[in-house]
């Protein structure tokens, strides 16, 4: 009998002890992609974004690197603001199946 039949992927990740790590990595990838798309849409280079953020080009590279999990909320907010965006973070309840 397979213990994972009927469970979802989040349950599997939680059982493996990696749910938070995987969720954080996925969020980082989405955020980096959204920043990149906003830059393309506005035709803004990494150098121009760094100037708008009052930071280095290397810091922008780290923010846009989908595999670098070290992006802080302050960096994210700064990049978003420099692109005329804002960051919205909220807590949502876990899915609880009906009994």
C-alpha positions, 0 to 999 in steps of 0.5 A: 500500500502506497502511503502517498496515494490520496495525498498532495505534493505539499504533504509529500514535501512536508513529510520529507522536511523540505516544504518551506525550502521548496516553497521559498525557492519557488517564490524566489524564482517567480519574483526574479522572473517578475522583476525581469519581465518588468525590466523588459517591458520598461526597457530598463537595463540592469545598470539602470535598475542598479542606479535607480536602486542606489546599489551595485550591478552585482546586487541586481544580478543577485536579485535576478538570479533565480537560484540565489535564495539570499534576496532580502525583503528590503532588496525586493522592495527596492527593486520593485519600487525602482520599477514602479511596482510594490511588493505585496506579501500576505499570509494565507491559511493552509488548505484544510480538507472538509471532514 
